[in-house]
Amino acid sequence: MLVTGCSDDKFMLQLKLHTLDGVKQEMQRVSIQGEETEMLESYRLTSARDTAAYAFDNGELLYVYVFEAPMQAHDGIRKIEEQTALVDLVYSPVIYNANNVILIYMQKYGETTGTKPVVEKLASSLGWQVSSS
């Protein structure tokens, strides 16, 4: 029996595996425009299938990691946390996990700009949900 509805749509979105091209298309759709740049060494992951880094005019960064499966993305978050535990940065990283994708929004400490809500919109469109912790 096939049942359709909002909760089923959310469930299917959670199952959807993303590609880097798909994430780039979503970035365009939600009007995120950054210039491709190099990723900071401590944020590089060899376990990701694809990665991309973007710099914004305000000096903030967005890192995109695409994995083969959601479980690999969870492992990737742990690896990034280990790699950056002792790193003193000028950024306050916010990590979004949407299925097989990790987005890390690097906001400068003590500064708030309009970029974070747009990044959250991108994350939500990829299947990210606010955790209730």
N, CA, C and O atoms as a printed pandas DataFrame, in Angstrom:
     atom_number atom_name residue_name chain_id  residue_number  x_coord  y_coord  z_coord
0              1         N          MET        A               1    0.839   -1.177    0.000
1              2        CA          MET        A               1    0.000    0.000    0.000
2              3         C          MET        A               1    0.886    1.243    0.000
3              4         O          MET        A               1    1.799    1.360    0.818
4              5         N          LEU        A               2    0.617    2.167   -0.913
5              6        CA          LEU        A               2    1.369    3.402   -1.021
6              7         C          LEU        A               2    0.585    4.531   -0.389
7              8         O          LEU        A               2   -0.556    4.804   -0.764
8              9         N          VAL        A               3    1.207    5.179    0.569
9             10        CA          VAL        A               3    0.557    6.295    1.247
10            11         C          VAL        A               3    1.390    7.543    0.976
11            12         O          VAL        A               3    2.616    7.509    1.083
12            13         N          THR        A               4    0.738    8.623    0.630
13            14        CA          THR        A               4    1.461    9.864    0.393
14            15         C          THR        A               4    1.036   10.910    1.401
15            16         O          THR        A               4   -0.061   10.849    1.956
16            17         N          GLY        A               5    1.901   11.856    1.629
17            18        CA          GLY        A               5    1.594   12.928    2.572
18            19         C          GLY        A               5    2.859   13.632    2.981
19            20         O          GLY        A               5    3.959   13.260    2.574
20            21         N          CYS        A               6    2.692   14.648    3.787
21            22        CA          CYS        A               6    3.819   15.481    4.200
22            23         C          CYS        A               6    4.890   14.668    4.926
23            24         O          CYS        A               6    6.077   14.806    4.633
24            25         N          SER        A               7    4.478   13.826    5.865
25            26        CA          SER        A               7    5.477   13.062    6.613
26            27         C          SER        A               7    6.227   12.097    5.702
27            28         O          SER        A               7    7.420   11.862    5.890
28            29         N          ASP        A               8    5.527   11.534    4.710
29            30        CA          ASP        A               8    6.202   10.660    3.759
30            31         C          ASP        A               8    7.181   11.439    2.891
31            32         O          ASP        A               8    8.255   10.940    2.556
32            33         N          ASP        A               9    6.805   12.672    2.525
33            34        CA          ASP        A               9    7.716   13.514    1.748
34            35         C          ASP        A               9    8.976   13.801    2.557
35            36         O          ASP        A               9   10.081   13.747    2.018
36            37         N          LYS        A              10    8.823   14.102    3.834
37            38        CA          LYS        A              10    9.979   14.368    4.692
38            39         C          LYS        A              10   10.834   13.109    4.811
39            40         O          LYS        A              10   12.062   13.189    4.786
40            41         N          PHE        A              11   10.192   11.951    4.940
41            42        CA          PHE        A              11   10.923   10.690    5.043
42            43         C          PHE        A              11   11.727   10.431    3.777
43            44         O          PHE        A              11   12.886   10.022    3.845
44            45         N          MET        A              12   11.114   10.669    2.623
45            46        CA          MET        A              12   11.808   10.451    1.357
46            47         C          MET        A              12   12.972   11.435    1.205
47            48         O          MET        A              12   14.024   11.070    0.681
48            49         N          LEU        A              13   12.791   12.684    1.662
49            50        CA          LEU        A              13   13.871   13.659    1.600
50            51         C          LEU        A              13   15.031   13.205    2.472
51            52         O          LEU        A              13   16.192   13.406    2.116
52            53         N          GLN        A              14   14.725   12.594    3.615
53            54        CA          GLN        A              14   15.770   12.103    4.502
54            55         C          GLN        A              14   16.570   10.977    3.840
55            56         O          GLN        A              14   17.760   10.817    4.111
56            57         N          LEU        A              15   15.926   10.212    2.988
57            58        CA          LEU        A              15   16.598    9.093    2.329
58            59         C          LEU        A              15   17.412    9.525    1.109
59            60         O          LEU        A              15   18.275    8.780    0.645
60            61         N          LYS        A              16   17.144   10.710    0.595
61            62        CA          LYS        A              16   17.776   11.150   -0.647
62            63         C          LYS        A              16   19.271   11.382   -0.456
63            64         O          LYS        A              16   19.691   12.113    0.441
64            65         N          LEU        A              17   20.060   10.750   -1.309
65            66        CA          LEU        A              17   21.500   10.960   -1.289
66            67         C          LEU        A              17   21.831   12.060   -2.289
67            68         O          LEU        A              17   21.352   12.052   -3.423
68            69         N          HIS        A              18   22.641   12.988   -1.858
69            70        CA          HIS        A              18   22.952   14.164   -2.661
70            71         C          HIS        A              18   24.286   14.032   -3.375
71            72         O          HIS        A              18   25.155   13.260   -2.969
72            73         N          THR        A              19   24.429   14.794   -4.437
73            74        CA          THR        A              19   25.694   14.919   -5.155
74            75         C          THR        A              19   26.183   16.351   -4.974
75            76         O          THR        A              19   25.419   17.229   -4.574
76            77         N          LEU        A              20   27.452   16.581   -5.268
77            78        CA          LEU        A              20   27.984   17.932   -5.164
78            79         C          LEU        A              20   27.286   18.856   -6.165
79            80         O          LEU        A              20   26.999   20.010   -5.844
80            81         N          ASP        A              21   27.012   18.364   -7.361
81            82        CA          ASP        A              21   26.297   19.183   -8.345
82            83         C          ASP        A              21   24.909   19.562   -7.838
83            84         O          ASP        A              21   24.452   20.688   -8.034
84            85         N          GLY        A              22   24.244   18.611   -7.185
85            86        CA          GLY        A              22   22.921   18.886   -6.631
86            87         C          GLY        A              22   22.976   19.950   -5.540
87            88         O          GLY        A              22   22.100   20.811   -5.462
88            89         N          VAL        A              23   24.002   19.888   -4.702
89            90        CA          VAL        A              23   24.161   20.890   -3.645
90            91         C          VAL        A              23   24.427   22.259   -4.271
91            92         O          VAL        A              23   23.880   23.263   -3.815
92            93         N          LYS        A              24   25.257   22.306   -5.307
93            94        CA          LYS        A              24   25.538   23.574   -5.984
94            95         C          LYS        A              24   24.271   24.162   -6.601
95            96         O          LYS        A              24   24.064   25.375   -6.569
96            97         N          GLN        A              25   23.420   23.295   -7.164
97            98        CA          GLN        A              25   22.159   23.773   -7.734
98            99         C          GLN        A              25   21.255   24.350   -6.639
99           100         O          GLN        A              25   20.602   25.372   -6.845
100          101         N          GLU        A              26   21.220   23.696   -5.482
101          102        CA          GLU        A              26   20.428   24.202   -4.355
102          103         C          GLU        A              26   20.989   25.523   -3.866
103          104         O          GLU        A              26   20.226   26.413   -3.490
104          105         N          MET        A              27   22.312   25.670   -3.862
105          106        CA          MET        A              27   22.928   26.932   -3.455
106          107         C          MET        A              27   22.453   28.061   -4.363
107          108         O          MET        A              27   22.141   29.153   -3.887
108          109         N          GLN        A              28   22.399   27.804   -5.656
109          110        CA          GLN        A              28   21.911   28.813   -6.591
110          111         C          GLN        A              28   20.444   29.120   -6.330
111          112         O          GLN        A              28   20.024   30.277   -6.368
112          113         N          ARG        A              29   19.666   28.069   -6.065
113          114        CA          ARG        A              29   18.228   28.244   -5.845
114          115         C          ARG        A              29   17.933   29.127   -4.628
115          116         O          ARG        A              29   16.994   29.923   -4.653
116          117         N          VAL        A              30   18.728   28.990   -3.569
117          118        CA          VAL        A              30   18.502   29.787   -2.354
118          119         C          VAL        A              30   19.392   31.043   -2.332
119          120         O          VAL        A              30   19.505   31.714   -1.306
120          121         N          SER        A              31   20.015   31.347   -3.468
121          122        CA          SER        A              31   20.808   32.574   -3.655
122          123         C          SER        A              31   22.042   32.660   -2.764
123          124         O          SER        A              31   22.332   33.711   -2.192
124          125         N          ILE        A              32   22.766   31.552   -2.649
125          126        CA          ILE        A              32   24.053   31.584   -1.959
126          127         C          ILE        A              32   25.116   31.706   -3.036
127          128         O          ILE        A              32   25.281   30.822   -3.877
128          129         N          GLN        A              33   25.834   32.821   -2.991
129          130        CA          GLN        A              33   26.870   33.053   -3.983
130          131         C          GLN        A              33   28.185   33.311   -3.269
131          132         O          GLN        A              33   28.364   34.330   -2.602
132          133         N          GLY        A              34   29.080   32.385   -3.421
133          134        CA          GLY        A              34   30.414   32.543   -2.849
134          135         C          GLY        A              34   31.439   32.198   -3.902
135          136         O          GLY        A              34   31.131   31.571   -4.916
136          137         N          GLU        A              35   32.645   32.613   -3.649
137          138        CA          GLU        A              35   33.731   32.314   -4.565
138          139         C          GLU        A              35   34.444   31.061   -4.083
139          140         O          GLU        A              35   34.769   30.942   -2.901
140          141         N          GLU        A              36   34.689   30.120   -5.002
141          142        CA          GLU        A              36   35.377   28.891   -4.593
142          143         C          GLU        A              36   36.753   29.230   -4.056
143          144         O          GLU        A              36   37.449   30.092   -4.594
144          145         N          THR        A              37   37.143   28.539   -2.981
145          146        CA          THR        A              37   38.398   28.819   -2.311
146          147         C          THR        A              37   38.993   27.520   -1.786
147          148         O          THR        A              37   38.410   26.451   -1.967
148          149         N          GLU        A              38   40.127   27.604   -1.151
149          150        CA          GLU        A              38   40.769   26.438   -0.542
150          151         C          GLU        A              38   40.208   26.205    0.861
151          152         O          GLU        A              38   39.895   27.155    1.579
152          153         N          MET        A              39   40.088   24.962    1.234
153          154        CA          MET        A              39   39.627   24.586    2.562
154          155         C          MET        A              39   40.795   24.657    3.540
155          156         O          MET        A              39   41.918   24.287    3.198
156          157         N          LEU        A              40   40.532   25.127    4.747
157          158        CA          LEU        A              40   41.572   25.122    5.776
158          159         C          LEU        A              40   42.025   23.682    6.007
159          160         O          LEU        A              40   41.203   22.767    6.020
160          161         N          GLU        A              41   43.309   23.482    6.185
161          162        CA          GLU        A              41   43.896   22.142    6.317
162          163         C          GLU        A              41   43.197   21.297    7.379
163          164         O          GLU        A              41   42.928   20.117    7.151
164          165         N          SER        A              42   42.904   21.880    8.522
165          166        CA          SER        A              42   42.302   21.117    9.626
166          167         C          SER        A              42   40.864   20.686    9.338
167          168         O          SER        A              42   40.303   19.884   10.085
168          169         N          TYR        A              43   40.262   21.205    8.268
169          170        CA          TYR        A              43   38.890   20.833    7.909
170          171         C          TYR        A              43   38.829   19.904    6.700
171          172         O          TYR        A              43   37.738   19.580    6.231
172          173         N          ARG        A              44   39.960   19.479    6.199
173          174        CA          ARG        A              44   39.960   18.569    5.049
174          175         C          ARG        A              44   39.660   17.147    5.504
175          176         O          ARG        A              44   40.146   16.691    6.539
176          177         N          LEU        A              45   38.845   16.453    4.703
177          178        CA          LEU        A              45   38.486   15.062    4.988
178          179         C          LEU        A              45   38.749   14.213    3.753
179          180         O          LEU        A              45   38.204   14.479    2.682
180          181         N          THR        A              46   39.582   13.197    3.904
181          182        CA          THR        A              46   39.842   12.312    2.772
182          183         C          THR        A              46   38.708   11.313    2.575
183          184         O          THR        A              46   38.598   10.703    1.511
184          185         N          SER        A              47   37.855   11.140    3.602
185          186        CA          SER        A              47   36.766   10.165    3.502
186          187         C          SER        A              47   35.578   10.683    2.682
187          188         O          SER        A              47   34.705    9.901    2.304
188          189         N          ALA        A              48   35.536   11.979    2.407
189          190        CA          ALA        A              48   34.428   12.541    1.622
190          191         C          ALA        A              48   34.624   12.226    0.145
191          192         O          ALA        A              48   35.744   12.251   -0.366
192          193         N          ARG        A              49   33.524   11.929   -0.530
193          194        CA          ARG        A              49   33.580   11.662   -1.977
194          195         C          ARG        A              49   33.913   12.953   -2.721
195          196         O          ARG        A              49   34.751   12.959   -3.623
196          197         N          ASP        A              50   33.249   14.053   -2.336
197          198        CA          ASP        A              50   33.477   15.354   -2.961
198          199         C          ASP        A              50   33.473   16.432   -1.886
199          200         O          ASP        A              50   32.767   16.319   -0.884
200          201         N          THR        A              51   34.259   17.470   -2.099
201          202        CA          THR        A              51   34.269   18.611   -1.188
202          203         C          THR        A              51   34.336   19.900   -1.996
203          204         O          THR        A              51   34.788   19.914   -3.141
204          205         N          ALA        A              52   33.878   20.974   -1.379
205          206        CA          ALA        A              52   33.982   22.292   -1.984
206          207         C          ALA        A              52   34.034   23.316   -0.859
207          208         O          ALA        A              52   33.478   23.100    0.217
208          209         N          ALA        A              53   34.699   24.420   -1.116
209          210        CA          ALA        A              53   34.794   25.496   -0.127
210          211         C          ALA        A              53   34.473   26.813   -0.823
211          212         O          ALA        A              53   34.903   27.062   -1.949
212          213         N          TYR        A              54   33.704   27.651   -0.126
213          214        CA          TYR        A              54   33.287   28.931   -0.682
214          215         C          TYR        A              54   33.589   30.042    0.306
215          216         O          TYR        A              54   33.387   29.883    1.510
216          217         N          ALA        A              55   34.072   31.165   -0.204
217          218        CA          ALA        A              55   34.319   32.352    0.608
218          219         C          ALA        A              55   33.294   33.414    0.208
219          220         O          ALA        A              55   32.973   33.582   -0.968
220          221         N          PHE        A              56   32.792   34.122    1.215
221          222        CA          PHE        A              56   31.818   35.185    0.976
222          223         C          PHE        A              56   32.482   36.544    1.158
223          224         O          PHE        A              56   33.537   36.649    1.783
224          225         N          ASP        A              57   31.866   37.568    0.617
225          226        CA          ASP        A              57   32.409   38.926    0.691
226          227         C          ASP        A              57   32.653   39.382    2.122
227          228         O          ASP        A              57   33.552   40.184    2.376
228          229         N          ASN        A              58   31.848   38.867    3.068
229          230        CA          ASN        A              58   31.977   39.279    4.471
230          231         C          ASN        A              58   33.087   38.512    5.208
231          232         O          ASN        A              58   33.254   38.674    6.417
232          233         N          GLY        A              59   33.839   37.683    4.484
233          234        CA          GLY        A              59   34.947   36.944    5.098
234          235         C          GLY        A              59   34.551   35.604    5.677
235          236         O          GLY        A              59   35.410   34.885    6.189
236          237         N          GLU        A              60   33.277   35.241    5.615
237          238        CA          GLU        A              60   32.822   33.956    6.129
238          239         C          GLU        A              60   33.024   32.882    5.072
239          240         O          GLU        A              60   33.238   33.181    3.897
240          241         N          LEU        A              61   32.953   31.616    5.510
241          242        CA          LEU        A              61   33.211   30.487    4.628
242          243         C          LEU        A              61   32.080   29.468    4.720
243          244         O          LEU        A              61   31.364   29.408    5.719
244          245         N          LEU        A              62   31.930   28.672    3.674
245          246        CA          LEU        A              62   31.018   27.536    3.686
246          247         C          LEU        A              62   31.778   26.352    3.118
247          248         O          LEU        A              62   32.294   26.405    2.002
248          249         N          TYR        A              63   31.842   25.266    3.913
249          250        CA          TYR        A              63   32.470   24.038    3.467
250          251         C          TYR        A              63   31.375   23.008    3.202
251          252         O          TYR        A              63   30.450   22.846    3.997
252          253         N          VAL        A              64   31.499   22.314    2.067
253          254        CA          VAL        A              64   30.528   21.299    1.662
254          255         C          VAL        A              64   31.263   19.975    1.509
255          256         O          VAL        A              64   32.287   19.892    0.831
256          257         N          TYR        A              65   30.720   18.937    2.152
257          258        CA          TYR        A              65   31.280   17.586    2.057
258          259         C          TYR        A              65   30.155   16.656    1.615
259          260         O          TYR        A              65   29.065   16.683    2.187
260          261         N          VAL        A              66   30.410   15.842    0.611
261          262        CA          VAL        A              66   29.430   14.856    0.149
262          263         C          VAL        A              66   30.043   13.471    0.348
263          264         O          VAL        A              66   31.162   13.203   -0.089
264          265         N          PHE        A              67   29.286   12.596    1.019
265          266        CA          PHE        A              67   29.750   11.237    1.319
266          267         C          PHE        A              67   28.902   10.231    0.557
267          268         O          PHE        A              67   27.847   10.567    0.019
268          269         N          GLU        A              68   29.382    8.982    0.519
269          270        CA          GLU        A              68   28.646    7.905   -0.141
270          271         C          GLU        A              68   27.361    7.552    0.604
271          272         O          GLU        A              68   26.374    7.160   -0.018
272          273         N          ALA        A              69   27.365    7.686    1.940
273          274        CA          ALA        A              69   26.218    7.282    2.752
274          275         C          ALA        A              69   26.113    8.175    3.990
275          276         O          ALA        A              69   27.110    8.752    4.426
276          277         N          PRO        A              70   24.900    8.291    4.561
277          278        CA          PRO        A              70   24.705    9.116    5.756
278          279         C          PRO        A              70   25.606    8.726    6.933
279          280         O          PRO        A              70   26.064    9.599    7.669
280          281         N          MET        A              71   25.863    7.436    7.119
281          282        CA          MET        A              71   26.700    7.016    8.243
282          283         C          MET        A              71   28.121    7.558    8.091
283          284         O          MET        A              71   28.756    7.923    9.081
284          285         N          GLN        A              72   28.617    7.611    6.864
285          286        CA          GLN        A              72   29.943    8.176    6.625
286          287         C          GLN        A              72   29.977    9.662    6.966
287          288         O          GLN        A              72   30.996   10.174    7.428
288          289         N          ALA        A              73   28.860   10.353    6.737
289          290        CA          ALA        A              73   28.782   11.772    7.094
290          291         C          ALA        A              73   28.872   11.942    8.604
291          292         O          ALA        A              73   29.551   12.849    9.086
292          293         N          HIS        A              74   28.188   11.073    9.359
293          294        CA          HIS        A              74   28.271   11.131   10.828
294          295         C          HIS        A              74   29.712   10.905   11.288
295          296         O          HIS        A              74   30.201   11.598   12.180
296          297         N          ASP        A              75   30.384    9.936   10.678
297          298        CA          ASP        A              75   31.786    9.689   11.000
298          299         C          ASP        A              75   32.645   10.896   10.635
299          300         O          ASP        A              75   33.596   11.223   11.345
300          301         N          GLY        A              76   32.310   11.557    9.526
301          302        CA          GLY        A              76   33.039   12.739    9.094
302          303         C          GLY        A              76   32.941   13.876   10.102
303          304         O          GLY        A              76   33.919   14.582   10.346
304          305         N          ILE        A              77   31.764   14.051   10.683
305          306        CA          ILE        A              77   31.589   15.091   11.707
306          307         C          ILE        A              77   32.502   14.811   12.892
307          308         O          ILE        A              77   33.169   15.718   13.391
308          309         N          ARG        A              78   32.536   13.556   13.346
309          310        CA          ARG        A              78   33.419   13.194   14.464
310          311         C          ARG        A              78   34.889   13.455   14.112
311          312         O          ARG        A              78   35.653   13.950   14.941
312          313         N          LYS        A              79   35.271   13.122   12.895
313          314        CA          LYS        A              79   36.654   13.321   12.458
314          315         C          LYS        A              79   37.003   14.816   12.442
315          316         O          LYS        A              79   38.080   15.206   12.891
316          317         N          ILE        A              80   36.105   15.636   11.933
317          318        CA          ILE        A              80   36.341   17.083   11.908
318          319         C          ILE        A              80   36.470   17.628   13.328
319          320         O          ILE        A              80   37.339   18.454   13.609
320          321         N          GLU        A              81   35.598   17.158   14.220
321          322        CA          GLU        A              81   35.672   17.616   15.611
322          323         C          GLU        A              81   37.004   17.233   16.245
323          324         O          GLU        A              81   37.581   18.015   17.000
324          325         N          GLU        A              82   37.498   16.025   15.938
325          326        CA          GLU        A              82   38.811   15.600   16.442
326          327         C          GLU        A              82   39.934   16.458   15.852
327          328         O          GLU        A              82   40.825   16.908   16.572
328          329         N          GLN        A              83   39.880   16.678   14.537
329          330        CA          GLN        A              83   40.939   17.421   13.846
330          331         C          GLN        A              83   41.002   18.879   14.278
331          332         O          GLN        A              83   42.071   19.489   14.243
332          333         N          THR        A              84   39.872   19.443   14.683
333          334        CA          THR        A              84   39.833   20.874   14.993
334          335         C          THR        A              84   39.770   21.155   16.489
335          336         O          THR        A              84   39.647   22.313   16.887
336          337         N          ALA        A              85   39.850   20.133   17.320
337          338        CA          ALA        A              85   39.711   20.313   18.769
338          339         C          ALA        A              85   40.736   21.273   19.342
339          340         O          ALA        A              85   40.425   22.032   20.260
340          341         N          LEU        A              86   41.934   21.252   18.823
341          342        CA          LEU        A              86   43.000   22.094   19.366
342          343         C          LEU        A              86   43.335   23.291   18.480
343          344         O          LEU        A              86   44.320   23.990   18.715
344          345         N          VAL        A              87   42.510   23.520   17.461
345          346        CA          VAL        A              87   42.774   24.604   16.524
346          347         C          VAL        A              87   42.119   25.886   17.036
347          348         O          VAL        A              87   40.929   25.905   17.349
348          349         N          ASP        A              88   42.905   26.949   17.115
349          350        CA          ASP        A              88   42.391   28.250   17.528
350          351         C          ASP        A              88   42.057   29.036   16.265
351          352         O          ASP        A              88   42.950   29.452   15.527
352          353         N          LEU        A              89   40.787   29.231   16.029
353          354        CA          LEU        A              89   40.351   29.894   14.806
354          355         C          LEU        A              89   39.672   31.231   15.090
355          356         O          LEU        A              89   39.268   31.517   16.217
356          357         N          VAL        A              90   39.562   32.020   14.063
357          358        CA          VAL        A              90   38.806   33.258   14.159
358          359         C          VAL        A              90   37.343   33.016   13.777
359          360         O          VAL        A              90   36.542   33.948   13.705
360          361         N          TYR        A              91   37.013   31.742   13.532
361          362        CA          TYR        A              91   35.659   31.389   13.119
362          363         C          TYR        A              91   34.930   30.607   14.195
363          364         O          TYR        A              91   35.541   29.933   15.024
364          365         N          SER        A              92   33.624   30.713   14.164
365          366        CA          SER        A              92   32.749   29.910   14.998
366          367         C          SER        A              92   31.988   28.974   14.057
367          368         O          SER        A              92   30.990   29.381   13.462
368          369         N          PRO        A              93   32.449   27.721   13.915
369          370        CA          PRO        A              93   31.823   26.829   12.938
370          371         C          PRO        A              93   30.462   26.311   13.395
371          372         O          PRO        A              93   30.278   25.939   14.554
372          373         N          VAL        A              94   29.510   26.295   12.456
373          374        CA          VAL        A              94   28.190   25.718   12.689
374          375         C          VAL        A              94   28.068   24.558   11.708
375          376         O          VAL        A              94   28.195   24.746   10.498
376          377         N          ILE        A              95   27.819   23.350   12.236
377          378        CA          ILE        A              95   27.780   22.147   11.406
378          379         C          ILE        A              95   26.339   21.712   11.165
379          380         O          ILE        A              95   25.551   21.580   12.102
380          381         N          TYR        A              96   26.009   21.493    9.898
381          382        CA          TYR        A              96   24.702   20.985    9.488
382          383         C          TYR        A              96   24.923   19.646    8.809
383          384         O          TYR        A              96   25.773   19.526    7.926
384          385         N          ASN        A              97   24.163   18.639    9.215
385          386        CA          ASN        A              97   24.245   17.316    8.599
386          387         C          ASN        A              97   22.906   17.015    7.949
387          388         O          ASN        A              97   21.879   16.961    8.626
388          389         N          ALA        A              98   22.915   16.819    6.635
389          390        CA          ALA        A              98   21.695   16.509    5.889
390          391         C          ALA        A              98   21.959   15.256    5.059
391          392         O          ALA        A              98   22.558   15.318    3.985
392          393         N          ASN        A              99   21.502   14.130    5.574
393          394        CA          ASN        A              99   21.688   12.852    4.894
394          395         C          ASN        A              99   23.175   12.553    4.716
395          396         O          ASN        A              99   23.887   12.332    5.696
396          397         N          ASN        A             100   23.641   12.546    3.478
397          398        CA          ASN        A             100   25.047   12.222    3.204
398          399         C          ASN        A             100   25.895   13.475    2.980
399          400         O          ASN        A             100   26.990   13.396    2.424
400          401         N          VAL        A             101   25.385   14.631    3.414
401          402        CA          VAL        A             101   26.078   15.898    3.210
402          403         C          VAL        A             101   26.351   16.568    4.557
403          404         O          VAL        A             101   25.514   16.551    5.459
404          405         N          ILE        A             102   27.538   17.156    4.669
405          406        CA          ILE        A             102   27.848   18.022    5.805
406          407         C          ILE        A             102   28.100   19.416    5.235
407          408         O          ILE        A             102   28.844   19.584    4.269
408          409         N          LEU        A             103   27.466   20.406    5.854
409          410        CA          LEU        A             103   27.745   21.805    5.546
410          411         C          LEU        A             103   28.352   22.407    6.807
411          412         O          LEU        A             103   27.809   22.240    7.898
412          413         N          ILE        A             104   29.459   23.096    6.665
413          414        CA          ILE        A             104   30.044   23.802    7.809
414          415         C          ILE        A             104   30.099   25.275    7.451
415          416         O          ILE        A             104   30.809   25.693    6.536
416          417         N          TYR        A             105   29.329   26.044    8.196
417          418        CA          TYR        A             105   29.289   27.486    8.003
418          419         C          TYR        A             105   30.259   28.113    8.986
419          420         O          TYR        A             105   30.097   27.975   10.198
420          421         N          MET        A             106   31.256   28.793    8.474
421          422        CA          MET        A             106   32.307   29.393    9.292
422          423         C          MET        A             106   32.019   30.882    9.462
423          424         O          MET        A             106   32.368   31.709    8.619
424          425         N          GLN        A             107   31.365   31.194   10.588
425          426        CA          GLN        A             107   31.030   32.582   10.901
426          427         C          GLN        A             107   32.134   33.167   11.771
427          428         O          GLN        A             107   32.647   32.486   12.659
428          429         N          LYS        A             108   32.499   34.405   11.529
429          430        CA          LYS        A             108   33.551   35.030   12.336
430          431         C          LYS        A             108   33.038   35.230   13.762
431          432         O          LYS        A             108   31.887   35.611   13.970
432          433         N          TYR        A             109   33.910   34.967   14.741
433          434        CA          TYR        A             109   33.543   35.134   16.141
434          435         C          TYR        A             109   33.062   36.556   16.392
435          436         O          TYR        A             109   33.667   37.527   15.936
436          437         N          GLY        A             110   31.963   36.655   17.126
437          438        CA          GLY        A             110   31.463   37.953   17.544
438          439         C          GLY        A             110   30.754   38.753   16.464
439          440         O          GLY        A             110   30.354   39.891   16.711
440          441         N          GLU        A             111   30.591   38.196   15.289
441          442        CA          GLU        A             111   29.921   38.915   14.206
442          443         C          GLU        A             111   28.703   38.135   13.748
443          444         O          GLU        A             111   28.725   36.907   13.668
444          445         N          THR        A             112   27.652   38.862   13.453
445          446        CA          THR        A             112   26.474   38.230   12.879
446          447         C          THR        A             112   26.137   38.927   11.574
447          448         O          THR        A             112   26.086   40.154   11.497
448          449         N          THR        A             113   25.911   38.130   10.567
449          450        CA          THR        A             113   25.558   38.666    9.257
450          451         C          THR        A             113   24.306   37.949    8.783
451          452         O          THR        A             113   23.758   37.110    9.500
452          453         N          GLY        A             114   23.862   38.265    7.610
453          454        CA          GLY        A             114   22.665   37.633    7.074
454          455         C          GLY        A             114   22.918   36.298    6.416
455          456         O          GLY        A             114   21.982   35.694    5.892
456          457         N          THR        A             115   24.154   35.809    6.421
457          458        CA          THR        A             115   24.475   34.585    5.690
458          459         C          THR        A             115   23.951   33.334    6.389
459          460         O          THR        A             115   23.499   32.408    5.715
460          461         N          LYS        A             116   23.998   33.279    7.720
461          462        CA          LYS        A             116   23.619   32.056    8.433
462          463         C          LYS        A             116   22.191   31.600    8.108
463          464         O          LYS        A             116   22.003   30.418    7.821
464          465         N          PRO        A             117   21.174   32.476    8.139
465          466        CA          PRO        A             117   19.822   31.995    7.795
466          467         C          PRO        A             117   19.725   31.416    6.392
467          468         O          PRO        A             117   18.962   30.478    6.163
468          469         N          VAL        A             118   20.489   31.961    5.450
469          470        CA          VAL        A             118   20.460   31.435    4.081
470          471         C          VAL        A             118   21.105   30.052    4.042
471          472         O          VAL        A             118   20.628   29.164    3.336
472          473         N          VAL        A             119   22.187   29.868    4.800
473          474        CA          VAL        A             119   22.831   28.557    4.878
474          475         C          VAL        A             119   21.878   27.561    5.531
475          476         O          VAL        A             119   21.815   26.405    5.112
476          477         N          GLU        A             120   21.134   27.992    6.550
477          478        CA          GLU        A             120   20.147   27.100    7.175
478          479         C          GLU        A             120   19.040   26.729    6.191
479          480         O          GLU        A             120   18.539   25.605    6.213
480          481         N          LYS        A             121   18.661   27.667    5.333
481          482        CA          LYS        A             121   17.651   27.372    4.308
482          483         C          LYS        A             121   18.183   26.308    3.345
483          484         O          LYS        A             121   17.457   25.390    2.965
484          485         N          LEU        A             122   19.454   26.436    2.954
485          486        CA          LEU        A             122   20.093   25.434    2.099
486          487         C          LEU        A             122   20.104   24.085    2.806
487          488         O          LEU        A             122   19.727   23.072    2.217
488          489         N          ALA        A             123   20.533   24.066    4.065
489          490        CA          ALA        A             123   20.606   22.815    4.825
490          491         C          ALA        A             123   19.226   22.166    4.924
491          492         O          ALA        A             123   19.101   20.952    4.759
492          493         N          SER        A             124   18.199   22.959    5.190
493          494        CA          SER        A             124   16.835   22.426    5.292
494          495         C          SER        A             124   16.367   21.838    3.969
495          496         O          SER        A             124   15.704   20.801    3.946
496          497         N          SER        A             125   16.711   22.497    2.869
497          498        CA          SER        A             125   16.282   21.995    1.563
498          499         C          SER        A             125   16.956   20.675    1.218
499          500         O          SER        A             125   16.464   19.923    0.376
500          501         N          LEU        A             126   18.098   20.389    1.876
501          502        CA          LEU        A             126   18.807   19.126    1.651
502          503         C          LEU        A             126   18.372   18.029    2.619
503          504         O          LEU        A             126   18.800   16.883    2.485
504          505         N          GLY        A             127   17.517   18.373    3.602
505          506        CA          GLY        A             127   17.017   17.355    4.523
506          507         C          GLY        A             127   17.435   17.557    5.975
507          508         O          GLY        A             127   17.081   16.746    6.831
508          509         N          TRP        A             128   18.190   18.637    6.275
509          510        CA          TRP        A             128   18.600   18.918    7.654
510          511         C          TRP        A             128   17.390   19.310    8.471
511          512         O          TRP        A             128   16.504   20.023    8.001
512          513         N          GLN        A             129   17.366   18.833    9.701
513          514        CA          GLN        A             129   16.295   19.215   10.621
514          515         C          GLN        A             129   16.930   19.685   11.915
515          516         O          GLN        A             129   17.935   19.136   12.365
516          517         N          VAL        A             130   16.333   20.706   12.507
517          518        CA          VAL        A             130   16.829   21.228   13.780
518          519         C          VAL        A             130   16.720   20.125   14.821
519          520         O          VAL        A             130   15.661   19.520   14.987
520          521         N          SER        A             131   17.818   19.868   15.520
521          522        CA          SER        A             131   17.765   18.856   16.589
522          523         C          SER        A             131   17.149   19.498   17.812
523          524         O          SER        A             131   17.313   20.697   18.038
524          525         N          SER        A             132   16.454   18.723   18.590
525          526        CA          SER        A             132   15.741   19.250   19.743
526          527         C          SER        A             132   16.544   19.064   21.026
527          528         O          SER        A             132   15.979   18.766   22.078
528          529         N          SER        A             133   17.851   19.238   20.939
529          530        CA          SER        A             133   18.676   19.058   22.129
530          531         C          SER        A             133   18.948   20.368   22.816
531          532         O          SER        A             133   19.631   20.398   23.840
